[in-house]
Amino acid sequence: MALDNFISGYDMSLSPQRWTIAMFDDQNAVIGMTDITYDNQQGQYIYVGTLNFDDTGKVVGAQPHYLEVNGTVLGDDGYCDDVFDTLRQLGGN
């Protein structure tokens, strides 16, 4: 799933200070959330995947597994299915 195919046309900061990031699993995947703008409308962007860093700590690559903007799933390769199923069961949905 190529990240550029899913975020072209969206305006979001790649600055780490603008993101809330937490470990997603023990395979080095993270879940990250940030504000995003598309067509002058503000929204929430959710990313689940791995991030590749250079020696200075800058993100130089990403392997997305799940992308969502304002509740609309833009990309999902199935990586998160087990975790999402467990959350649905715990939430009663």
Sequence and secondary structure as in RCSB ss.txt:
>XXXX:A:sequence
MALDNFISGYDMSLSPQRWTIAMFDDQNAVIGMTDITYDNQQGQYIYVGTLNFDDTGKVVGAQPHYLEVNGTVLG
DDGYCDDVFDTLRQLGGN
>XXXX:A:secstr
  HHHHHTT B    GGG EEEE STTS EEEEEEEEETTEEEEEEEEEEEEE TTS EEEEEEEEEEETTEEEE
E STTHHHHHHHHHHHT 
